[in-house]
């Protein structure tokens, strides 16, 4: 048995808001929380709510309209839609990798700066000699 587009939308919306409550998500998107109950009952969202929710959570508007069954993937120019959750996770991972790389570069630059100070370099050399004794 296949899901109706409305039930697909309910799953899409749930994945998009992650752990937020319906009240919090509705407030963030700017519509009434009762919309989530209607979607869980199989009602299709109106285009305005679909767009508002996608924008509020950084989702792709065209992907949201496709998930809601309001337009086809072909109409959106996206024949192979990626699930919103996978896209968000990939973006989050990329942000984390960029942040870690930036932190590593900063730490390396700070260490190089410290090593240029004669007193620091001398202290490191002296501690290395003591450890080797």
Secondary structure, 3 states (H helix, E strand, C coil): CCCCHHHHHHHHHHHHHCCCCHHHHHHHHCCCCHHHHHHHCCCCCCHHHHHHHHHHCCCCHHHHHHHCCCCCHHHHCCCCCCCHHHHHHHHHHHHHHHHHHHHHHHHHHHHHHHHCCHHHHHHHHHHHHHHHC
